[in-house]
Each structure stands twice: as structure tokens, then as C-alpha cells.
């Protein structure tokens, strides 16, 4: 039984889903104080939620129906999707083709040639997920898994400072926060990015296996960025069948994490060449079988001197392209006066 059928207010349902509590099994062992802390609600509200979550996995709704724990109807799924929020990319054009931004409960692959802005976008999302919901974020933390050594903390601070300035300019922060008394400061954005550096494919697999336990203990994590998913799997592999099995197992675990904890998983990918129709063409790395491992696939590419994002695959979004810019302030709309920076 999913929480979408609980006889509680829509606001409380939204908080449950945003915190990753999408089924009764996740609620059955919680104390009221624990749930109140996770949802930032009163203990009385938490008690009201928990009294509708019996340990036998069943619930008697207002219609009198009983549903076995673990089952889910298409109607429940539709309501869950309506409650989900998205993470802004800081580019209105990209957000528009994505239906509002990067979706939770899904795995999104973002690939492109070197220098196109993959790492910049990954860092931007790790910062933006911390913004309040009304500013395009989820008010959560980020896990950033760095396989290439391309993560630059100075660049993270630069993007965080730009986000802070934008919030001040848009009057999204109260005056006491503006005075520096309470609330999030640019340095706090950095403290909310949990960074892991992995140096081999075995370390990468071990970390992905560990994430379930880690996120269970850090329920405020709302995005996992892997930069890049590819690096350690493009070398030292003579047994390609083994590589395919390892990648498939890792992809499955990431998909389960996204759904279980209602978070976004973003996988950055490299490009390679593929011989097709009598010529060599650029394509995303890891082969055709890997292309089925993600829910959404976004390809970043150059069109002349302009950067574009293209939705190559999605079950719910139509194929479309949008221009964007990489500026000193991070990912932004593609306008002529944007100040470009040299990418790492």
C-alpha cells in the first residue's frame, strides 16, 4: 500500500513522498519523534500519520478497500507523480523541455563531449537541490561521486555564491538571514554536498552497494551524482560480458535507490565512436545495452558556438532541444551577454 492512499492531508502526503516514505513498510518501525524530525512536523501530526500505518501492511481507507502491502495501482502511481517535485538546472530553457527540471525517483543520464559542461551541470544540480522548493530545489543534500577527479571545490563555492545572490535578489530570503544571523550561507551549500572519490571500478561498485545503508542514515539526501559512470569501466576490461553484468547490476541498484528514497540519480557519461552506416559517429559510451539502464537520457552537444541539451530518451518527455550557457555563475540561459568560462 502506498502513502498516496493514506487518509491524511495532501500536504502531509507530499512531505512523506519528499522524505522518501513511499510505502507503509517504511513507516511501520518509526517512532513519532523520528518521523516528526524527518518531515519537520509536530509529533501530533506524526502520530496522526502513524496511526493509519498498521504493522500488518494493510489499511482501511474511506472506501473500505484493503490492499496487500507491496501492491500498487496505476491510480496511486499517478498521484505519486503529481506530488513529485523537480530540481531546476538553472536554465529555464532546459527546465522547460524537462517538464520543470530533473525528476526524482528516476535515473537521468547526461552525456556529451569533453568541455561541453557535464561536470558543471552535475555541480549545479548538487547545489540547486539544496534550494527551497519554491526556488526550484528540494531542501535536501547531495551525494557527489567523483570517478575522474574533475570535482573542483572552488567552482562549487562560486556556483553556491551565485545561487545565494540570486535568492537575495529574488527576495527569497528573509531579512534576518540576509543579515547573516541564521539560515543558509554559501559555505553551507558546500557542507551539504557529501563527496566520495573512487579510484577503481571495484571501489565504485562497493560504494553503490553501500549507498542504501548510507542514505537510510541520511534521509535528507535528495540527489546522487556520479561523475562519471563511465571512467573506470572503459579500461582494464578484457571480459566484456563481465563488464556488462557489472554495469547492469550497478544500474539496477541505482534505479532501486531512486525509487526507494524518492531521490534523483544523475549519471554523467562520456562519448565514444561507433561505426554505423559506413562512417564513424559519436555516441555515448558503454554500448547499446547500457542505454536501457536509465529512465531519461540527455545528450549535450555543440551547434556552432552554442551549447544545446537534447532529450534523446524518456518515457514521458518528447524529444526536444534547448540552448544553454556555462557562465561564471554556473549553468544559465543562453543569452548573448553571458560570460563564458573555460571548462575543466
C-alpha positions as CSV (number, residue, x, y, z in Angstrom):
1,X,0.0,0.0,0.0
2,X,1.5,3.4,-1.0
3,X,1.2,6.5,1.1
4,X,-0.9,8.2,-1.7
5,X,-3.9,6.3,-0.3
6,X,-3.5,7.3,3.3
7,X,-6.4,9.3,4.7
8,X,-4.3,12.3,5.6
9,X,-3.9,15.8,4.1
10,X,-2.2,16.4,0.7
11,X,0.4,18.5,2.4
12,X,1.4,15.6,4.7
13,X,1.4,13.2,1.8
14,X,3.7,15.5,-0.1
15,X,6.1,15.7,2.9
16,X,6.1,11.9,3.2
17,X,6.9,11.4,-0.5
18,X,9.6,14.1,-0.5
19,X,11.3,12.5,2.5
20,X,11.3,9.1,0.8
21,X,8.5,7.4,2.7
22,X,6.5,6.0,-0.2
23,X,5.2,2.7,1.4
24,X,3.8,1.6,4.7
25,X,6.7,-0.8,5.2
26,X,9.0,2.3,5.6
27,X,6.6,3.7,8.3
28,X,5.9,0.6,10.4
29,X,9.0,0.8,12.6
30,X,9.2,4.6,13.1
31,X,8.6,6.4,16.3
32,X,6.5,9.6,16.2
33,X,9.6,11.7,17.2
34,X,11.7,10.2,14.4
35,X,9.0,10.8,11.8
36,X,8.4,14.3,13.1
37,X,12.0,15.2,12.7
38,X,12.3,13.8,9.2
39,X,9.2,15.6,8.0
40,X,9.7,18.8,10.1
41,X,6.2,18.4,11.5
42,X,4.8,18.2,15.0
43,X,4.7,14.9,16.9
44,X,0.9,15.1,16.9
45,X,0.9,15.2,13.1
46,X,3.4,12.3,13.1
47,X,1.1,10.3,15.4
48,X,-1.8,11.0,13.1
49,X,0.1,9.6,10.2
50,X,1.4,6.5,12.0
51,X,-2.0,5.5,13.4
52,X,-3.0,4.8,9.8
53,X,0.0,2.6,9.1
54,X,-0.7,-0.7,10.9
55,X,2.1,-3.3,11.1
56,X,0.3,-5.9,9.1
57,X,0.8,-3.9,6.0
58,X,-2.9,-3.2,5.4
59,X,-5.0,-0.1,5.6
60,X,-8.7,0.6,5.7
61,X,-9.4,3.6,3.6
62,X,-12.6,5.7,3.4
63,X,-13.8,3.4,0.6
64,X,-13.4,0.3,2.7
65,X,-10.9,-1.4,0.4
66,X,-7.9,-3.4,1.6
67,X,-4.7,-3.6,-0.4
68,X,-1.9,-6.1,0.3
69,X,1.4,-4.5,1.2
70,X,3.6,-4.3,-1.9
71,X,0.9,-3.8,-4.4
72,X,0.3,-0.5,-6.2
73,X,-2.3,0.7,-8.6
74,X,-1.8,2.9,-11.6
75,X,-4.0,5.5,-9.8
76,X,-1.6,5.5,-6.9
77,X,1.3,5.9,-9.3
78,X,-0.4,8.9,-11.0
79,X,-0.9,10.6,-7.6
80,X,2.7,10.0,-6.6
81,X,3.9,11.6,-9.8
82,X,1.7,14.6,-9.2
83,X,3.3,15.1,-5.8
84,X,6.8,14.9,-7.1
85,X,8.9,18.0,-7.4
86,X,11.9,18.5,-9.7
87,X,15.3,20.1,-9.4
88,X,16.0,23.1,-11.5
89,X,19.0,23.1,-13.8
90,X,19.2,27.0,-13.5
91,X,18.4,27.1,-17.2
92,X,14.8,28.0,-18.0
93,X,15.2,26.5,-21.5
94,X,16.4,23.1,-20.2
95,X,13.9,23.1,-17.4
96,X,11.1,23.7,-19.9
97,X,11.9,20.6,-22.1
98,X,12.4,18.5,-18.9
99,X,8.9,19.4,-17.6
100,X,10.4,21.6,-14.8
101,X,13.8,20.1,-14.2
102,X,15.5,16.8,-13.2
103,X,12.9,14.4,-11.8
104,X,13.1,12.4,-8.6
105,X,12.6,8.7,-8.5
106,X,14.3,8.4,-11.9
107,X,17.8,7.8,-13.2
108,X,18.9,10.5,-15.7
109,X,21.9,10.0,-17.8
110,X,23.7,13.2,-19.2
111,X,26.4,12.7,-21.8
112,X,28.5,14.7,-24.2
113,X,31.9,15.5,-25.5
114,X,34.7,16.9,-23.2
115,X,34.2,20.6,-22.4
116,X,30.5,20.7,-23.1
117,X,29.6,21.2,-19.4
118,X,28.7,17.8,-17.9
119,X,30.6,18.4,-14.6
120,X,29.3,22.0,-14.5
121,X,25.8,20.7,-14.7
122,X,26.4,18.0,-12.1
123,X,27.8,20.6,-9.7
124,X,24.9,22.9,-10.4
125,X,22.4,20.2,-9.5
126,X,24.3,19.3,-6.3
127,X,23.9,23.0,-5.3
128,X,20.4,23.5,-6.6
129,X,18.9,20.5,-4.8
130,X,19.5,22.4,-1.5
131,X,17.3,25.3,-2.5
132,X,13.8,25.6,-1.0
133,X,11.0,24.1,-3.1
134,X,9.7,27.5,-4.1
135,X,13.2,28.3,-5.6
136,X,13.4,25.1,-7.6
137,X,15.1,22.8,-5.1
138,X,14.2,20.1,-2.6
139,X,15.7,21.5,0.5
140,X,18.0,18.4,0.7
141,X,21.6,17.3,0.5
142,X,23.6,15.8,-2.4
143,X,26.0,12.9,-2.8
144,X,28.7,13.5,-5.4
145,X,30.7,10.5,-6.6
146,X,33.8,11.6,-8.4
147,X,35.5,8.9,-10.5
148,X,37.6,11.2,-12.7
149,X,39.0,13.8,-10.2
150,X,37.2,16.6,-12.0
151,X,35.3,17.9,-8.9
152,X,36.7,21.4,-8.0
153,X,35.5,22.8,-4.7
154,X,36.4,26.3,-5.7
155,X,34.0,26.0,-8.6
156,X,31.3,24.7,-6.2
157,X,31.8,27.7,-4.0
158,X,31.5,30.0,-7.0
159,X,28.2,28.4,-8.0
160,X,26.9,28.4,-4.5
161,X,27.7,32.1,-4.1
162,X,25.8,32.8,-7.3
163,X,22.8,30.9,-6.0
164,X,22.9,32.8,-2.8
165,X,23.0,36.1,-4.7
166,X,20.0,35.0,-6.8
167,X,18.0,34.2,-3.7
168,X,18.7,37.6,-2.2
169,X,17.9,39.3,-5.5
170,X,14.6,37.5,-5.7
171,X,13.7,38.3,-2.1
172,X,13.6,34.5,-1.3
173,X,15.5,35.1,1.9
174,X,14.2,36.9,5.0
175,X,15.9,40.0,6.3
176,X,17.4,38.2,9.4
177,X,19.0,35.6,7.1
178,X,20.3,38.5,4.9
179,X,22.0,39.9,8.0
180,X,23.8,36.6,8.4
181,X,22.1,35.7,11.7
182,X,20.5,32.4,10.8
183,X,19.9,30.2,7.7
184,X,22.0,29.0,4.8
185,X,25.1,30.8,3.8
186,X,27.2,30.0,0.7
187,X,29.5,27.8,2.8
188,X,26.5,25.8,3.9
189,X,26.0,24.7,0.4
190,X,29.4,23.0,0.4
191,X,28.7,21.3,3.8
192,X,25.6,19.7,2.3
193,X,27.5,18.1,-0.6
194,X,28.7,14.7,0.6
195,X,31.7,13.9,-1.6
196,X,33.1,10.5,-2.5
197,X,36.3,9.9,-4.5
198,X,36.6,6.4,-6.1
199,X,39.7,5.2,-7.9
200,X,38.7,1.9,-9.4
201,X,35.6,0.1,-10.7
202,X,35.7,-2.2,-7.6
203,X,35.5,0.8,-5.3
204,X,32.7,2.3,-7.4
205,X,30.7,-0.9,-7.2
206,X,31.3,-1.2,-3.4
207,X,30.2,2.4,-2.9
208,X,27.0,1.9,-4.9
209,X,26.3,-1.1,-2.8
210,X,26.9,0.9,0.4
211,X,24.6,3.8,-0.6
212,X,21.4,2.1,0.5
213,X,22.7,2.0,4.1
214,X,24.2,5.4,3.9
215,X,21.1,7.1,2.6
216,X,18.9,5.3,5.2
217,X,21.0,7.1,7.8
218,X,21.0,10.4,5.8
219,X,17.4,10.7,4.7
220,X,17.8,14.3,3.7
221,X,19.9,13.2,0.6
222,X,17.8,14.1,-2.5
223,X,20.3,13.6,-5.3
224,X,23.1,11.3,-6.2
225,X,25.5,12.5,-9.0
226,X,28.1,10.1,-10.5
227,X,30.8,11.9,-12.5
228,X,31.3,9.9,-14.5
229,X,29.7,6.4,-14.5
230,X,32.0,5.5,-17.4
231,X,35.6,6.2,-16.4
232,X,36.6,3.0,-14.6
233,X,34.7,0.8,-17.0
234,X,36.5,1.9,-20.2
235,X,39.8,0.4,-19.2
236,X,41.2,-2.9,-17.9
237,X,38.3,-4.9,-19.1
238,X,39.0,-7.9,-21.4
239,X,35.9,-9.7,-20.4
240,X,33.2,-7.5,-21.9
241,X,30.4,-9.9,-20.8
242,X,31.6,-9.4,-17.2
243,X,31.6,-5.7,-17.7
244,X,28.0,-5.8,-19.0
245,X,26.9,-7.8,-15.9
246,X,28.6,-5.5,-13.5
247,X,27.1,-2.4,-15.2
248,X,23.7,-3.9,-15.3
249,X,23.8,-4.8,-11.6
250,X,25.0,-1.3,-10.7
251,X,22.3,0.3,-12.8
252,X,19.6,-1.8,-11.1
253,X,20.8,-0.8,-7.6
254,X,20.7,2.9,-8.7
255,X,17.2,2.6,-10.0
256,X,16.1,1.0,-6.8
257,X,17.7,3.8,-4.7
258,X,15.9,6.4,-6.8
259,X,12.5,4.8,-6.2
260,X,13.0,3.7,-2.6
261,X,14.3,7.1,-1.3
262,X,12.4,9.3,-3.8
263,X,15.6,11.0,-5.0
264,X,17.2,11.9,-8.3
265,X,20.1,9.9,-9.7
266,X,22.2,11.7,-12.3
267,X,24.8,9.7,-14.2
268,X,27.3,11.7,-16.3
269,X,28.7,9.8,-19.3
270,X,31.5,10.2,-21.8
271,X,31.4,9.7,-25.6
272,X,33.0,7.2,-27.9
273,X,33.0,6.5,-31.6
274,X,30.7,3.9,-33.3
275,X,30.9,2.6,-36.8
276,X,27.5,2.8,-38.4
277,X,26.2,3.3,-42.0
278,X,29.7,3.4,-43.4
279,X,31.1,6.0,-41.1
280,X,32.3,6.7,-37.6
281,X,29.8,8.5,-35.4
282,X,30.0,9.9,-31.9
283,X,27.8,8.0,-29.4
284,X,27.6,7.8,-25.6
285,X,30.0,5.3,-24.0
286,X,29.2,1.8,-22.6
287,X,27.4,0.4,-25.6
288,X,23.8,-0.2,-26.6
289,X,22.9,-2.4,-23.6
290,X,23.7,0.4,-21.2
291,X,21.3,2.8,-23.0
292,X,18.5,0.9,-21.3
293,X,19.9,1.4,-17.8
294,X,18.5,4.9,-17.3
295,X,15.0,6.4,-17.3
296,X,16.0,9.6,-19.2
297,X,18.9,10.3,-21.5
298,X,20.1,13.8,-22.2
299,X,22.8,14.5,-24.7
300,X,24.8,17.8,-24.6
301,X,26.3,18.9,-27.9
302,X,27.7,21.9,-29.8
303,X,25.7,23.6,-32.5
304,X,28.3,26.1,-33.9
305,X,29.4,28.1,-30.9
306,X,26.3,27.3,-28.8
307,X,25.7,24.6,-26.3
308,X,22.5,22.5,-26.6
309,X,20.8,19.9,-24.5
310,X,18.8,17.2,-26.3
311,X,16.3,14.7,-24.8
312,X,17.3,11.5,-26.5
313,X,15.2,9.1,-24.5
314,X,12.4,9.5,-22.0
315,X,9.1,7.6,-21.3
316,X,7.2,10.8,-20.5
317,X,9.0,13.6,-22.3
318,X,9.1,14.3,-26.0
319,X,12.4,14.6,-27.8
320,X,13.4,18.3,-27.8
321,X,16.5,20.5,-27.7
322,X,17.2,23.6,-25.7
323,X,20.2,26.0,-25.7
324,X,22.1,26.8,-22.5
325,X,25.3,28.6,-21.4
326,X,28.0,27.8,-18.9
327,X,28.9,31.1,-17.2
328,X,30.9,32.3,-14.3
329,X,27.8,31.9,-12.2
330,X,27.1,28.3,-13.4
331,X,24.5,26.9,-15.8
332,X,22.3,29.7,-17.2
333,X,20.1,30.6,-20.1
334,X,21.8,31.0,-23.4
335,X,21.9,34.8,-23.8
336,X,24.4,36.8,-25.9
337,X,25.8,38.7,-22.9
338,X,26.6,35.6,-20.9
339,X,30.2,35.5,-19.8
340,X,31.7,32.2,-20.9
341,X,34.3,30.4,-18.8
342,X,36.9,27.8,-19.7
343,X,35.7,24.4,-18.7
344,X,37.7,21.8,-16.8
